[in-house]
Amino acid sequence: MAANKTATDMKLYNFVAADTMWANSIRLETEAAKKWVNKWGFLVTQRDQIKAEQEKLRNKCRLLTPEHLKVRPASPISKYIKVGPSPAVPQTTQGLIGWRSAVPGLELERYGSPRRGKWSFLHQMKWPEDSIE
């Protein structure tokens, strides 16, 4: 099938023209980079001046923090959190579902099972149940 296609059916690609366009775009980029300093270079110097002025003001207005208000270095997490060994991994994929929460120390509901309150807001206000949609 590929042998039956003619040259007009195939997409022609001019490598010389593509290379010329690429070289032209590179040339334009380098020229623009050289011209940028003359046109927009003042922004860089102003930014540096502004940063220097801000740093001077920060150093001038800096107050010393009293010792009792300074932040203390962090203590290691291992001091407060103790992680015990995990239970054995189940042999089947069905056993993986909830395998850690089945162990009494690793259950998800640490503060008991979730419960609904006795009173709803509607009941407290003595409104009918269908008043909120």
MITIKE-687224 format. One record per residue: residue number from 0; residue in one letter; x, y, z of N, C-alpha, C, O in turn. Coordinates in Angstrom, 3 decimals. Layout:
<NUM,'A',<X,Y,Z>,<X,Y,Z>,<X,Y,Z>,<X,Y,Z>>,
...
//
This chain:
<0,'M',<0.806,-1.187,0.000>,<0.000,0.000,0.000>,<0.850,1.253,0.000>,<0.532,2.222,-0.690>>,
<1,'A',<1.939,1.243,0.775>,<2.782,2.418,0.836>,<3.472,2.659,-0.499>,<3.826,3.796,-0.813>>,
<2,'A',<3.666,1.620,-1.281>,<4.331,1.781,-2.575>,<3.420,2.464,-3.585>,<3.910,3.045,-4.553>>,
<3,'N',<2.123,2.410,-3.386>,<1.179,3.016,-4.318>,<1.050,4.524,-4.132>,<0.500,5.196,-5.006>>,
<4,'K',<1.534,5.074,-3.032>,<1.409,6.515,-2.798>,<2.400,7.271,-3.659>,<3.531,6.834,-3.874>>,
<5,'T',<1.952,8.405,-4.141>,<2.835,9.247,-4.946>,<3.474,10.300,-4.054>,<3.146,10.407,-2.873>>,
<6,'A',<4.386,11.072,-4.625>,<5.093,12.107,-3.879>,<4.149,13.225,-3.468>,<4.369,13.869,-2.441>>,
<7,'T',<3.098,13.469,-4.251>,<2.158,14.532,-3.889>,<1.271,14.107,-2.729>,<0.786,14.953,-1.978>>,
<8,'D',<1.048,12.780,-2.572>,<0.241,12.312,-1.452>,<0.996,12.434,-0.138>,<0.387,12.695,0.899>>,
<9,'M',<2.299,12.250,-0.163>,<3.101,12.319,1.049>,<3.352,13.787,1.416>,<3.467,14.657,0.553>>,
<10,'K',<3.431,14.024,2.708>,<3.698,15.377,3.168>,<5.177,15.674,2.955>,<6.045,14.940,3.427>>,
<11,'L',<5.450,16.751,2.243>,<6.836,17.127,1.975>,<7.339,18.018,3.102>,<6.592,18.820,3.663>>,
<12,'Y',<8.604,17.863,3.418>,<9.207,18.638,4.495>,<10.520,19.191,3.970>,<11.391,18.441,3.530>>,
<13,'N',<10.655,20.498,4.020>,<11.848,21.163,3.528>,<12.784,21.396,4.719>,<12.563,22.302,5.523>>,
<14,'F',<13.816,20.582,4.821>,<14.738,20.664,5.944>,<15.562,21.952,5.917>,<15.891,22.501,6.968>>,
<15,'V',<15.890,22.423,4.741>,<16.693,23.640,4.624>,<15.890,24.839,5.122>,<16.413,25.682,5.851>>,
<16,'A',<14.608,24.912,4.725>,<13.772,26.028,5.169>,<13.551,25.971,6.676>,<13.564,27.005,7.344>>,
<17,'A',<13.349,24.776,7.213>,<13.151,24.633,8.652>,<14.397,25.059,9.411>,<14.293,25.722,10.443>>,
<18,'D',<15.560,24.693,8.923>,<16.808,25.083,9.572>,<17.005,26.594,9.501>,<17.479,27.208,10.458>>,
<19,'T',<16.645,27.186,8.378>,<16.767,28.639,8.226>,<15.838,29.357,9.201>,<16.231,30.342,9.827>>,
<20,'M',<14.604,28.861,9.330>,<13.670,29.483,10.280>,<14.177,29.345,11.709>,<14.060,30.287,12.493>>,
<21,'W',<14.741,28.181,12.069>,<15.272,27.970,13.409>,<16.437,28.909,13.688>,<16.511,29.516,14.756>>,
<22,'A',<17.343,29.025,12.731>,<18.499,29.918,12.906>,<18.038,31.362,13.032>,<18.607,32.130,13.807>>,
<23,'N',<17.012,31.736,12.275>,<16.492,33.103,12.330>,<15.867,33.378,13.702>,<16.064,34.457,14.259>>,
<24,'S',<15.125,32.428,14.248>,<14.506,32.649,15.554>,<15.564,32.748,16.655>,<15.411,33.539,17.586>>,
<25,'I',<16.628,31.959,16.561>,<17.718,32.045,17.540>,<18.408,33.400,17.453>,<18.726,34.010,18.474>>,
<26,'R',<18.637,33.867,16.228>,<19.275,35.174,16.029>,<18.413,36.288,16.621>,<18.930,37.194,17.275>>,
<27,'L',<17.103,36.222,16.393>,<16.208,37.239,16.939>,<16.173,37.210,18.464>,<16.097,38.262,19.098>>,
<28,'E',<16.227,36.025,19.057>,<16.243,35.923,20.514>,<17.506,36.530,21.110>,<17.437,37.232,22.118>>,
<29,'T',<18.654,36.268,20.500>,<19.902,36.829,21.038>,<19.922,38.339,20.888>,<20.414,39.041,21.772>>,
<30,'E',<19.394,38.851,19.784>,<19.331,40.311,19.610>,<18.395,40.929,20.647>,<18.701,41.978,21.214>>,
<31,'A',<17.259,40.284,20.895>,<16.315,40.807,21.877>,<16.922,40.789,23.272>,<16.680,41.702,24.061>>,
<32,'A',<17.708,39.761,23.589>,<18.347,39.685,24.899>,<19.363,40.814,25.076>,<19.507,41.354,26.172>>,
<33,'K',<20.064,41.170,24.001>,<21.031,42.267,24.090>,<20.324,43.611,24.232>,<20.809,44.491,24.944>>,
<34,'K',<19.181,43.780,23.562>,<18.453,45.048,23.631>,<17.684,45.215,24.937>,<17.374,46.341,25.328>>,
<35,'W',<17.372,44.118,25.615>,<16.557,44.177,26.819>,<17.215,45.031,27.896>,<16.536,45.792,28.586>>,
<36,'V',<18.512,44.914,28.043>,<19.221,45.661,29.091>,<19.066,47.157,28.868>,<18.873,47.909,29.823>>,
<37,'N',<19.148,47.598,27.609>,<19.015,49.027,27.333>,<17.589,49.521,27.546>,<17.390,50.654,27.986>>,
<38,'K',<16.593,48.689,27.241>,<15.207,49.121,27.368>,<14.665,48.951,28.784>,<13.991,49.843,29.299>>,
<39,'W',<14.951,47.820,29.413>,<14.315,47.483,30.676>,<15.305,47.279,31.822>,<14.894,46.850,32.900>>,
<40,'G',<16.550,47.559,31.636>,<17.548,47.343,32.678>,<17.334,48.188,33.914>,<17.772,47.815,35.002>>,
<41,'F',<16.660,49.336,33.763>,<16.416,50.195,34.920>,<15.550,49.498,35.968>,<15.636,49.814,37.155>>,
<42,'L',<14.729,48.564,35.538>,<13.897,47.847,36.503>,<14.749,47.006,37.445>,<14.440,46.892,38.631>>,
<43,'V',<15.803,46.428,36.929>,<16.676,45.585,37.755>,<17.399,46.442,38.785>,<17.482,46.064,39.954>>,
<44,'T',<17.919,47.582,38.372>,<18.648,48.424,39.323>,<17.706,48.998,40.363>,<18.084,49.113,41.529>>,
<45,'Q',<16.487,49.361,39.976>,<15.545,49.874,40.965>,<15.158,48.787,41.963>,<15.026,49.057,43.157>>,
<46,'R',<14.976,47.561,41.479>,<14.623,46.470,42.371>,<15.741,46.240,43.390>,<15.473,46.019,44.571>>,
<47,'D',<16.993,46.291,42.930>,<18.116,46.106,43.851>,<18.176,47.239,44.867>,<18.461,47.007,46.042>>,
<48,'Q',<17.909,48.463,44.419>,<17.919,49.598,45.340>,<16.811,49.464,46.379>,<17.024,49.741,47.560>>,
<49,'I',<15.643,49.045,45.942>,<14.517,48.893,46.868>,<14.826,47.809,47.895>,<14.525,47.973,49.077>>,
<50,'K',<15.422,46.708,47.457>,<15.772,45.639,48.396>,<16.792,46.128,49.424>,<16.692,45.807,50.608>>,
<51,'A',<17.773,46.906,48.963>,<18.790,47.417,49.888>,<18.167,48.367,50.907>,<18.510,48.320,52.089>>,
<52,'E',<17.252,49.232,50.456>,<16.583,50.156,51.381>,<15.734,49.404,52.397>,<15.720,49.755,53.577>>,
<53,'Q',<15.029,48.375,51.948>,<14.210,47.593,52.870>,<15.068,46.882,53.904>,<14.698,46.801,55.076>>,
<54,'E',<16.204,46.373,53.477>,<17.087,45.688,54.415>,<17.632,46.663,55.460>,<17.760,46.305,56.631>>,
<55,'K',<17.954,47.893,55.046>,<18.415,48.905,56.002>,<17.330,49.210,57.029>,<17.607,49.299,58.226>>,
<56,'L',<16.070,49.371,56.548>,<14.979,49.663,57.471>,<14.732,48.497,58.427>,<14.450,48.715,59.605>>,
<57,'R',<14.833,47.281,57.939>,<14.640,46.115,58.806>,<15.691,46.090,59.912>,<15.377,45.848,61.077>>,
<58,'N',<16.922,46.339,59.537>,<17.997,46.294,60.534>,<17.879,47.434,61.528>,<18.213,47.277,62.702>>,
<59,'K',<17.401,48.591,61.059>,<17.290,49.753,61.940>,<16.146,49.567,62.936>,<16.275,49.952,64.099>>,
<60,'C',<15.048,48.992,62.503>,<13.854,48.861,63.346>,<13.797,47.548,64.107>,<12.796,47.271,64.768>>,
<61,'R',<14.815,46.753,64.036>,<14.787,45.430,64.663>,<14.868,45.561,66.182>,<15.717,46.271,66.720>>,
<62,'L',<13.958,44.854,66.856>,<13.948,44.838,68.312>,<14.491,43.498,68.793>,<14.341,42.476,68.123>>,
<63,'L',<15.111,43.518,69.941>,<15.607,42.273,70.518>,<14.469,41.589,71.260>,<13.747,42.221,72.030>>,
<64,'T',<14.319,40.301,71.022>,<13.265,39.533,71.665>,<13.721,39.132,73.061>,<14.836,38.636,73.226>>,
<65,'P',<12.871,39.339,74.074>,<13.245,38.912,75.428>,<13.419,37.391,75.483>,<12.838,36.655,74.686>>,
<66,'E',<14.215,36.948,76.425>,<14.553,35.526,76.503>,<13.323,34.646,76.732>,<13.242,33.547,76.184>>,
<67,'H',<12.384,35.109,77.518>,<11.214,34.279,77.816>,<10.227,34.214,76.639>,<9.314,33.389,76.667>>,
<68,'L',<10.381,35.050,75.617>,<9.499,35.019,74.453>,<10.135,34.338,73.238>,<9.480,34.168,72.210>>,
<69,'K',<11.392,33.955,73.351>,<12.053,33.311,72.221>,<11.520,31.896,72.027>,<11.092,31.243,72.979>>,
<70,'V',<11.554,31.443,70.802>,<11.076,30.100,70.478>,<12.137,29.090,70.885>,<13.312,29.221,70.544>>,
<71,'R',<11.696,28.090,71.618>,<12.622,27.060,72.060>,<12.841,26.050,70.938>,<11.965,25.879,70.090>>,
<72,'P',<13.968,25.390,70.914>,<14.186,24.362,69.887>,<13.215,23.205,70.070>,<12.845,22.852,71.190>>,
<73,'A',<12.820,22.634,68.966>,<11.841,21.543,69.004>,<12.459,20.292,69.606>,<13.609,19.949,69.335>>,
<74,'S',<11.665,19.621,70.429>,<12.129,18.359,70.993>,<11.780,17.240,70.020>,<10.845,17.383,69.231>>,
<75,'P',<12.502,16.144,70.057>,<12.250,15.071,69.092>,<10.864,14.451,69.283>,<10.366,14.348,70.404>>,
<76,'I',<10.262,14.049,68.191>,<8.915,13.470,68.214>,<8.904,12.155,68.982>,<7.914,11.816,69.632>>,
<77,'S',<9.996,11.424,68.906>,<10.045,10.126,69.581>,<9.872,10.264,71.093>,<9.558,9.282,71.766>>,
<78,'K',<10.067,11.439,71.625>,<9.883,11.656,73.056>,<8.398,11.590,73.431>,<8.053,11.150,74.527>>,
<79,'Y',<7.509,12.034,72.506>,<6.083,12.101,72.808>,<5.270,10.997,72.146>,<4.274,10.548,72.713>>,
<80,'I',<5.667,10.552,70.970>,<4.891,9.578,70.209>,<5.633,8.250,70.190>,<6.778,8.169,69.745>>,
<81,'K',<4.979,7.238,70.668>,<5.553,5.893,70.659>,<4.774,5.052,69.659>,<3.555,4.931,69.779>>,
<82,'V',<5.444,4.476,68.688>,<4.817,3.652,67.667>,<5.187,2.207,67.931>,<6.359,1.831,67.941>>,
<83,'G',<4.146,1.404,68.146>,<4.366,-0.008,68.404>,<4.456,-0.785,67.103>,<4.222,-0.225,66.032>>,
<84,'P',<4.787,-2.051,67.178>,<4.877,-2.854,65.960>,<3.493,-3.100,65.367>,<2.508,-3.205,66.097>>,
<85,'S',<3.425,-3.190,64.064>,<2.164,-3.462,63.371>,<1.839,-4.943,63.462>,<2.739,-5.772,63.591>>,
<86,'P',<0.543,-5.281,63.396>,<0.192,-6.702,63.372>,<0.639,-7.335,62.066>,<0.973,-6.630,61.114>>,
<87,'A',<0.646,-8.637,62.017>,<1.084,-9.352,60.820>,<0.152,-9.048,59.647>,<-1.057,-8.906,59.828>>,
<88,'V',<0.717,-8.951,58.455>,<-0.058,-8.664,57.256>,<-0.864,-9.907,56.878>,<-0.313,-11.007,56.850>>,
<89,'P',<-2.168,-9.751,56.585>,<-2.994,-10.909,56.214>,<-2.500,-11.571,54.930>,<-1.856,-10.943,54.090>>,
<90,'Q',<-2.823,-12.864,54.803>,<-2.395,-13.630,53.639>,<-3.235,-13.339,52.406>,<-2.739,-13.468,51.287>>,
<91,'T',<-4.485,-12.952,52.577>,<-5.375,-12.721,51.430>,<-5.683,-11.244,51.288>,<-5.540,-10.473,52.236>>,
<92,'T',<-6.110,-10.856,50.087>,<-6.471,-9.453,49.864>,<-7.763,-9.115,50.578>,<-7.969,-7.959,50.948>>,
<93,'Q',<-8.646,-10.089,50.785>,<-9.876,-9.840,51.521>,<-9.551,-9.513,52.982>,<-10.234,-8.702,53.607>>,
<94,'G',<-8.538,-10.130,53.506>,<-8.144,-9.870,54.880>,<-7.515,-8.498,55.072>,<-7.449,-8.005,56.198>>,
<95,'L',<-7.049,-7.871,53.990>,<-6.437,-6.549,54.100>,<-7.450,-5.474,54.471>,<-7.089,-4.455,55.060>>,
<96,'I',<-8.713,-5.698,54.129>,<-9.734,-4.685,54.391>,<-9.996,-4.637,55.888>,<-10.538,-5.580,56.464>>,
<97,'G',<-9.614,-3.554,56.502>,<-9.851,-3.347,57.920>,<-8.967,-4.141,58.841>,<-9.303,-4.287,60.016>>,
<98,'W',<-7.847,-4.666,58.370>,<-7.009,-5.531,59.203>,<-6.369,-4.773,60.347>,<-6.162,-5.343,61.419>>,
<99,'R',<-6.051,-3.506,60.151>,<-5.449,-2.757,61.251>,<-6.504,-2.289,62.245>,<-6.240,-2.217,63.445>>,
<100,'S',<-7.709,-1.968,61.746>,<-8.736,-1.476,62.663>,<-9.353,-2.594,63.492>,<-10.087,-2.312,64.440>>,
<101,'A',<-9.077,-3.860,63.163>,<-9.599,-4.974,63.950>,<-8.797,-5.164,65.233>,<-9.286,-5.768,66.188>>,
<102,'V',<-7.583,-4.657,65.258>,<-6.745,-4.764,66.456>,<-7.240,-3.734,67.468>,<-7.442,-2.580,67.090>>,
<103,'P',<-7.445,-4.093,68.730>,<-8.047,-3.166,69.705>,<-7.301,-1.842,69.865>,<-7.947,-0.820,70.099>>,
<104,'G',<-6.019,-1.814,69.754>,<-5.286,-0.568,69.933>,<-5.264,0.316,68.697>,<-4.872,1.480,68.778>>,
<105,'L',<-5.680,-0.220,67.551>,<-5.580,0.518,66.285>,<-6.938,0.841,65.670>,<-7.006,1.154,64.482>>,
<106,'E',<-8.012,0.773,66.439>,<-9.330,1.004,65.865>,<-9.473,2.462,65.398>,<-8.797,3.360,65.899>>,
<107,'L',<-10.351,2.665,64.448>,<-10.538,3.990,63.873>,<-11.327,4.901,64.807>,<-11.026,6.090,64.916>>,
<108,'E',<-12.328,4.353,65.477>,<-13.130,5.160,66.395>,<-12.478,5.118,67.771>,<-12.788,4.242,68.579>>,
<109,'R',<-11.603,6.032,68.034>,<-10.875,6.043,69.300>,<-11.765,6.475,70.467>,<-11.525,6.080,71.608>>,
<110,'Y',<-12.770,7.268,70.194>,<-13.606,7.826,71.257>,<-14.990,7.182,71.262>,<-15.961,7.821,71.667>>,
<111,'G',<-15.097,5.955,70.829>,<-16.368,5.252,70.807>,<-17.015,5.362,69.435>,<-16.544,6.090,68.561>>,
<112,'S',<-18.092,4.629,69.269>,<-18.772,4.651,67.977>,<-19.546,5.950,67.817>,<-19.987,6.527,68.811>>,
<113,'P',<-19.722,6.421,66.592>,<-20.449,7.678,66.398>,<-21.917,7.501,66.760>,<-22.530,6.482,66.443>>,
<114,'R',<-22.467,8.500,67.426>,<-23.873,8.452,67.840>,<-24.568,9.722,67.378>,<-23.965,10.790,67.263>>,
<115,'R',<-25.842,9.566,67.120>,<-26.655,10.730,66.770>,<-27.197,11.340,68.046>,<-27.439,10.633,69.024>>,
<116,'G',<-27.383,12.620,68.040>,<-27.934,13.288,69.205>,<-29.407,12.954,69.399>,<-30.081,12.522,68.464>>,
<117,'K',<-29.905,13.158,70.623>,<-31.310,12.885,70.892>,<-32.211,13.897,70.204>,<-33.293,13.555,69.726>>,
<118,'W',<-31.764,15.125,70.158>,<-32.610,16.192,69.655>,<-32.031,16.746,68.366>,<-30.823,16.954,68.255>>,
<119,'S',<-32.866,16.972,67.432>,<-32.433,17.675,66.239>,<-32.776,19.150,66.412>,<-33.556,19.515,67.292>>,
<120,'F',<-32.201,19.973,65.587>,<-32.477,21.409,65.662>,<-33.955,21.679,65.382>,<-34.572,22.534,66.017>>,
<121,'L',<-34.511,20.941,64.427>,<-35.922,21.138,64.091>,<-36.821,20.757,65.265>,<-37.821,21.421,65.539>>,
<122,'H',<-36.451,19.685,65.948>,<-37.250,19.247,67.085>,<-37.167,20.271,68.219>,<-38.168,20.545,68.880>>,
<123,'Q',<-35.986,20.831,68.445>,<-35.817,21.820,69.505>,<-36.620,23.084,69.225>,<-37.170,23.696,70.141>>,
<124,'M',<-36.682,23.468,67.959>,<-37.428,24.674,67.594>,<-38.920,24.394,67.392>,<-39.704,25.309,67.143>>,
<125,'K',<-39.300,23.114,67.504>,<-40.680,22.673,67.310>,<-41.185,23.021,65.919>,<-42.315,23.474,65.738>>,
<126,'W',<-40.305,22.793,64.935>,<-40.661,22.991,63.537>,<-40.977,21.638,62.935>,<-40.488,20.618,63.420>>,
<127,'P',<-41.788,21.610,61.882>,<-42.045,20.322,61.222>,<-40.797,19.823,60.510>,<-39.956,20.621,60.095>>,
<128,'E',<-40.671,18.496,60.364>,<-39.489,17.886,59.761>,<-39.313,18.281,58.285>,<-38.184,18.363,57.800>>,
<129,'D',<-40.413,18.523,57.575>,<-40.300,18.845,56.152>,<-40.108,20.331,55.893>,<-40.227,20.769,54.749>>,
<130,'S',<-39.809,21.131,56.938>,<-39.633,22.559,56.720>,<-38.300,22.895,56.070>,<-38.157,23.968,55.484>>,
<131,'I',<-37.328,22.005,56.160>,<-36.034,22.222,55.509>,<-35.895,21.219,54.382>,<-36.018,20.011,54.585>>,
<132,'E',<-35.645,21.721,53.225>,<-35.475,20.852,52.045>,<-34.049,20.892,51.596>,<-33.690,20.233,50.620>>,
//
